[in-house]
Amino acid sequence: MQQINLTLKELIKMGQEDEILLIADVMKITKLSTTTIWRGIIDGDFPKNDLTIGKSRRAWLRSTINNYINELIEKQKAANAKS
């Protein structure tokens, strides 16, 4: 996924369409720790951040996190159906 550096004005405009989440927000929604999220990104099990704010602040779009959660639910349903 390509990293995008955006201005505050662009972030505000984008936030009107899809909420921007920082790591603390992602932790609250997923109930995962920072370490688990970063390890998941490295292992390819968690979505990489959609945005880089400034030089190092990472952010995700709510839709990315919602898609991740929906995929987990579908995988769980499929696994339950097989057993």
Z-matrix of the N, CA and C atoms (Angstrom, degrees):
N
C 1 1.441
C 2 1.527 1 107.97
N 3 1.290 2 117.63 1 134.73
C 4 1.452 3 122.83 2 -178.68
C 5 1.518 4 110.76 3 -77.39
N 6 1.344 5 115.93 4 133.88
C 7 1.449 6 120.70 5 176.94
C 8 1.515 7 109.42 6 -80.19
N 9 1.305 8 116.26 7 139.15
C 10 1.455 9 121.60 8 -176.89
C 11 1.519 10 108.46 9 -123.05
N 12 1.320 11 117.08 10 128.07
C 13 1.457 12 121.22 11 173.18
C 14 1.516 13 107.10 12 -99.79
N 15 1.327 14 115.93 13 123.16
C 16 1.456 15 121.20 14 -176.26
C 17 1.518 16 111.16 15 -119.84
N 18 1.304 17 115.49 16 152.08
C 19 1.457 18 120.65 17 173.44
C 20 1.519 19 108.55 18 -79.32
N 21 1.327 20 116.34 19 164.58
C 22 1.460 21 120.68 20 178.47
C 23 1.524 22 110.55 21 -59.22
N 24 1.319 23 117.36 22 -39.79
C 25 1.460 24 121.38 23 179.58
C 26 1.536 25 110.77 24 -61.27
N 27 1.326 26 116.68 25 -42.98
C 28 1.466 27 120.89 26 179.01
C 29 1.526 28 110.88 27 -66.83
N 30 1.331 29 116.66 28 -38.42
C 31 1.464 30 120.36 29 178.52
C 32 1.516 31 111.41 30 -64.11
N 33 1.324 32 116.69 31 -41.82
C 34 1.463 33 120.64 32 179.06
C 35 1.518 34 110.19 33 -62.48
N 36 1.327 35 116.69 34 -45.18
C 37 1.463 36 120.67 35 178.77
C 38 1.524 37 110.56 36 -60.99
N 39 1.323 38 116.59 37 -45.14
C 40 1.448 39 121.26 38 -179.13
C 41 1.525 40 110.73 39 -65.32
N 42 1.339 41 116.96 40 -38.78
C 43 1.457 42 121.77 41 -179.31
C 44 1.512 43 113.13 42 -62.82
N 45 1.314 44 116.94 43 -21.21
C 46 1.458 45 119.92 44 177.94
C 47 1.523 46 110.52 45 -72.51
N 48 1.316 47 116.84 46 -22.03
C 49 1.465 48 121.32 47 -178.77
C 50 1.525 49 112.01 48 -100.41
N 51 1.329 50 117.21 49 -35.21
C 52 1.455 51 122.14 50 -176.49
C 53 1.525 52 107.46 51 -151.06
N 54 1.301 53 117.36 52 120.98
C 55 1.465 54 121.46 53 -174.78
C 56 1.523 55 111.58 54 -61.11
N 57 1.314 56 115.54 55 140.17
C 58 1.451 57 122.31 56 178.44
C 59 1.522 58 108.28 57 -96.06
N 60 1.327 59 115.77 58 129.08
C 61 1.463 60 121.38 59 -176.70
C 62 1.520 61 110.08 60 -116.63
N 63 1.318 62 116.89 61 133.49
C 64 1.449 63 122.55 62 172.83
C 65 1.525 64 108.22 63 -91.57
N 66 1.335 65 116.57 64 173.54
C 67 1.460 66 120.48 65 -175.05
C 68 1.529 67 112.19 66 -55.97
N 69 1.328 68 118.10 67 -39.25
C 70 1.474 69 120.32 68 179.34
C 71 1.527 70 111.24 69 -62.34
N 72 1.331 71 116.23 70 -38.20
C 73 1.466 72 120.46 71 177.91
C 74 1.522 73 110.44 72 -66.23
N 75 1.326 74 115.92 73 -43.66
C 76 1.470 75 121.02 74 -179.73
C 77 1.526 76 109.95 75 -63.19
N 78 1.326 77 117.06 76 -39.64
C 79 1.463 78 121.06 77 178.03
C 80 1.529 79 111.16 78 -62.22
N 81 1.325 80 117.12 79 -42.58
C 82 1.465 81 120.79 80 179.21
C 83 1.524 82 111.47 81 -63.54
N 84 1.330 83 116.35 82 -42.97
C 85 1.458 84 120.66 83 -176.53
C 86 1.523 85 111.52 84 -70.24
N 87 1.336 86 116.96 85 -44.97
C 88 1.470 87 120.87 86 -174.34
C 89 1.523 88 113.47 87 -89.32
N 90 1.327 89 116.31 88 -17.14
C 91 1.475 90 122.17 89 -175.26
C 92 1.527 91 111.62 90 64.22
N 93 1.332 92 116.34 91 27.48
C 94 1.457 93 122.28 92 177.25
C 95 1.522 94 109.38 93 -104.92
N 96 1.330 95 116.47 94 151.70
C 97 1.460 96 120.23 95 177.02
C 98 1.526 97 110.13 96 -79.84
N 99 1.314 98 115.43 97 165.60
C 100 1.468 99 120.53 98 176.88
C 101 1.524 100 110.39 99 -57.80
N 102 1.325 101 116.15 100 -45.68
C 103 1.464 102 120.99 101 -179.19
C 104 1.525 103 111.22 102 -59.80
N 105 1.319 104 117.08 103 -43.95
C 106 1.466 105 120.86 104 -179.91
C 107 1.517 106 111.02 105 -64.67
N 108 1.321 107 117.05 106 -39.55
C 109 1.473 108 120.49 107 178.48
C 110 1.517 109 110.42 108 -64.04
N 111 1.334 110 117.94 109 -50.11
C 112 1.469 111 120.15 110 -178.53
C 113 1.522 112 111.14 111 -64.80
N 114 1.338 113 117.50 112 -39.24
C 115 1.471 114 120.16 113 177.30
C 116 1.528 115 109.80 114 -63.62
N 117 1.330 116 116.67 115 -39.81
C 118 1.462 117 121.04 116 178.23
C 119 1.524 118 112.03 117 -63.33
N 120 1.325 119 116.56 118 -38.19
C 121 1.466 120 120.18 119 177.30
C 122 1.521 121 109.90 120 -64.21
N 123 1.327 122 116.71 121 -46.64
C 124 1.466 123 120.92 122 -179.90
C 125 1.527 124 110.87 123 -61.54
N 126 1.328 125 116.73 124 -41.32
C 127 1.470 126 121.71 125 -178.61
C 128 1.525 127 113.39 126 -80.22
N 129 1.327 128 116.75 127 -8.86
C 130 1.464 129 120.16 128 -179.36
C 131 1.523 130 113.96 129 83.35
N 132 1.336 131 116.79 130 13.82
C 133 1.460 132 121.29 131 -179.05
C 134 1.527 133 113.61 132 -96.26
N 135 1.328 134 116.85 133 -8.93
C 136 1.462 135 121.83 134 -178.93
C 137 1.527 136 107.41 135 -133.75
N 138 1.333 137 117.81 136 143.45
C 139 1.465 138 119.25 137 -176.72
C 140 1.530 139 112.79 138 -66.25
N 141 1.326 140 115.11 139 137.98
C 142 1.465 141 120.07 140 174.54
C 143 1.516 142 108.87 141 -66.38
N 144 1.320 143 114.87 142 156.20
C 145 1.456 144 119.17 143 179.63
C 146 1.529 145 110.60 144 -62.02
N 147 1.331 146 115.95 145 145.97
C 148 1.456 147 122.18 146 -179.62
C 149 1.519 148 112.12 147 -82.51
N 150 1.330 149 115.83 148 -29.52
C 151 1.463 150 120.71 149 -172.88
C 152 1.515 151 110.90 150 -134.52
N 153 1.319 152 115.54 151 152.19
C 154 1.446 153 121.59 152 167.03
C 155 1.517 154 106.16 153 -118.33
N 156 1.305 155 115.72 154 120.22
C 157 1.452 156 121.01 155 -179.26
C 158 1.521 157 107.03 156 -98.49
N 159 1.292 158 116.52 157 121.28
C 160 1.454 159 120.42 158 -174.58
C 161 1.513 160 109.25 159 70.69
N 162 1.322 161 116.21 160 -140.60
C 163 1.465 162 119.35 161 -177.46
C 164 1.519 163 113.75 162 -90.35
N 165 1.338 164 116.76 163 -27.29
C 166 1.462 165 116.18 164 -173.34
C 167 1.521 166 115.98 165 -145.25
N 168 1.298 167 119.06 166 -2.93
C 169 1.463 168 120.35 167 -178.26
C 170 1.523 169 109.53 168 -79.36
N 171 1.325 170 115.84 169 119.62
C 172 1.454 171 121.38 170 -176.89
C 173 1.515 172 110.50 171 -92.98
N 174 1.334 173 116.25 172 145.24
C 175 1.466 174 120.81 173 179.38
C 176 1.518 175 109.98 174 -146.01
N 177 1.310 176 114.98 175 153.15
C 178 1.457 177 123.19 176 177.62
C 179 1.517 178 108.56 177 -120.86
N 180 1.302 179 116.25 178 154.91
C 181 1.459 180 120.61 179 170.30
C 182 1.522 181 107.72 180 -85.37
N 183 1.319 182 116.51 181 144.70
C 184 1.466 183 119.92 182 179.65
C 185 1.528 184 110.70 183 -55.71
N 186 1.319 185 116.69 184 -38.01
C 187 1.477 186 119.87 185 -179.39
C 188 1.526 187 111.36 186 -61.59
N 189 1.320 188 118.13 187 -34.65
C 190 1.468 189 121.23 188 177.87
C 191 1.520 190 110.41 189 -64.70
N 192 1.327 191 116.43 190 -45.12
C 193 1.463 192 120.49 191 -179.78
C 194 1.525 193 110.47 192 -69.19
N 195 1.328 194 116.81 193 -39.99
C 196 1.473 195 119.93 194 177.05
C 197 1.526 196 110.73 195 -61.41
N 198 1.324 197 117.53 196 -41.61
C 199 1.473 198 121.43 197 177.83
C 200 1.528 199 110.61 198 -62.91
N 201 1.327 200 116.78 199 -41.50
C 202 1.464 201 121.61 200 177.95
C 203 1.533 202 110.06 201 -59.18
N 204 1.319 203 116.84 202 -47.98
C 205 1.466 204 121.40 203 -179.59
C 206 1.529 205 110.49 204 -63.50
N 207 1.320 206 117.34 205 -43.42
C 208 1.469 207 120.98 206 178.91
C 209 1.521 208 111.63 207 -62.23
N 210 1.335 209 117.20 208 -38.40
C 211 1.467 210 120.49 209 177.18
C 212 1.526 211 110.77 210 -64.91
N 213 1.338 212 117.25 211 -40.42
C 214 1.464 213 120.34 212 176.99
C 215 1.527 214 111.15 213 -61.15
N 216 1.321 215 115.92 214 -42.35
C 217 1.464 216 120.83 215 179.43
C 218 1.525 217 110.16 216 -63.02
N 219 1.320 218 117.72 217 -44.29
C 220 1.462 219 121.42 218 -179.94
C 221 1.530 220 111.41 219 -64.51
N 222 1.343 221 117.01 220 -40.28
C 223 1.465 222 120.62 221 177.81
C 224 1.523 223 110.44 222 -63.24
N 225 1.332 224 115.92 223 -40.89
C 226 1.462 225 120.17 224 179.26
C 227 1.515 226 111.68 225 -65.15
N 228 1.336 227 116.65 226 -41.90
C 229 1.466 228 121.15 227 177.76
C 230 1.524 229 110.69 228 -61.94
N 231 1.339 230 115.81 229 -42.84
C 232 1.462 231 120.06 230 179.58
C 233 1.530 232 111.07 231 -64.47
N 234 1.323 233 116.41 232 -41.44
C 235 1.456 234 120.35 233 178.94
C 236 1.520 235 110.98 234 -65.39
N 237 1.329 236 117.14 235 -39.24
C 238 1.469 237 121.15 236 178.84
C 239 1.523 238 111.15 237 -67.55
N 240 1.321 239 117.07 238 -35.13
C 241 1.467 240 121.24 239 -179.17
C 242 1.529 241 111.00 240 -68.39
N 243 1.334 242 117.01 241 -30.18
C 244 1.466 243 121.23 242 -179.40
C 245 1.527 244 111.38 243 -76.55
N 246 1.339 245 117.11 244 -25.64
C 247 1.464 246 118.38 245 -176.69
C 248 1.498 247 113.51 246 -93.62
